[in-house]
Amino acid sequence: MACNLTDESLTKAMVSIMRDLSTTGSAISKKSVHGIELTDKGFGTATPRRLYKSFVRFTVNTNGCEDVTWPTKWLKLTIEDLAPRLL
């Protein structure tokens, strides 16, 4: 199965997912930094950071794209910086 995502479509999906999981009250955009918007506080292992990563991986995989290793410092990246690294 071929990858059905572009950088732009994945970026849009990541913005939407972050909007649902961020608790900062900030306006989320492709310039949002993961570590600022996503907390590591949650219920057990269900944290916004882990849920976000899981939802993004699900989006990538269900669109026929390869499940690549995320950069170690992904929390320091903006959405637009991370998206192309996941495709």
C-alpha positions, 0 to 999 in steps of 0.5 A: 500500500502506498503512502496516502499522506503529504507533509501538508495533510499530515501537518493538518492532522497533527494540528487537529490532534494537538488541539484536542489534547493540549490543555494550555489554551493556546491557539494551535498551529503548525508553528506550535512546539510539542513540548510546550503544548503537550503535558506529561501529566495524565492518568497513569501512562495515558498522558497527552504526549503519549496519546498524541504520539499514538494518534499520529502513528495511527494516522500515518500507519492507516494511510499506508505510510511506514512506521518510522522511528520518531526523533529523540528530541521531537518535543522540541520540534514544531508540528511543521518540522516533525511532520516530514520526518514521519513520512 
